[in-house]
Amino acid sequence: MSLSVDGIWKTGVWDQTVWADGVWREGEAAPVFSGTIADISVTFDTDTHDYDISAYFTGATSYSIAPAVEAGWTFNTSTGLLTIDTDDAQAFGDYVVTGTNTGGDTDSNAFSVTVAELGLGGVKAKRRIKKVDRNFFPWTQQPDPIEEDFVKELKRPKLKIVKRAPQPDFDSTLESERLDRELVEELQRIEKERKKQASRRKKIEMLLLS
């Protein structure tokens, strides 16, 4: 086997060309990082988001990230693909990605990742909406018992008052008084029931909005 090293001038850099086993090999330059990785911002609870960090490197064959990404996230060391999960709303990082090849390694700029809350109530509002979706609307699979009671109250038939016709063998004055008392009692019972239903509906609406 023969081996020789010849110095050559290559693109403004003094490089080496090696002859080994009949194959010409040129010394490999370290990866080049270009551009700036901007801070990443995604919305809470919107599944996963992919970012190709390799697009910022030229000549890299593998990648690493520091510090390690959060639980549920992934970073592919072969492709430089960063996958962010949005289950947890907060700011993460700063992160630095390093591109590597046989000639050395090169670091990126530091960047952060923010999983942002929704406006008008943030994460709590999002969770409240999801809770209402699951428990109240008719196309969900798990109806809320409170909502079922409310629907039953609405579907309950209205009470009807029927005044009986007078019979031939009774005291019409006493019967009239008795009917008047029954009517008053029935009206009072209806009014009490109406107030009870109104109170129940109000409590249900408060529960759904809490």
C-alpha positions, 0 to 999 in steps of 0.5 A: 500500500502506498500513502502520500499527502500533497498540500493543495490550495482549495477555495481559499483554504489550504487543504490536503489530498490523500492517496491511499489504496489507489483512491483519492480522498480530500480532507472534509471541511466542517459543516457550515451553519447559515441563517438564524433559527428563529424562536419557535411559537406554537399554540397549546393543544394543537397536536405536534409540529415539525421543524427541519433544522438541517435546512440551516446546515451545509455538509452536516451528516449528523445532528445533536441538540442541547439541552435534551428536548422535553418529554414527548418531543423528538429530535432526529439526530440523522435528519435534524428534524425537531418534533414539538408536542403541544400538551404543555403550555410554557416556554422551553429552551434555549436550545443549540443544535450542532451539525457534525461531519468527519471534518468537525462540527458547527453550532447553531444560534440559540433559540427557544420554543414557546407553546402559547396559551389561547387568548380570552382565558388561555389554557383554562378557557381551552379546557373549559370549552373541551369540557363543555364539548364532552359533557353537554352537546348531543353529539358527544359520547358521554352525556353529563347527568346534570344536562340529562336532568335539565332536558327531562325537565324541559320535556316534562308535559305541562300540567292541565287543570280541569274543572269538574262539572257539577253533579246533581246530588250535592250542595253546589255552594260547598262544592264550589268552595271546595273547587276554589280551594283546589284550584288555589292549591293547584295554582300555588303548586304550579307556581312553586314547581315553576320557581323550582325549575327556574332555580334548577336551570340557573344552577345548571347554567352556572355549572356549565359556565364555571 
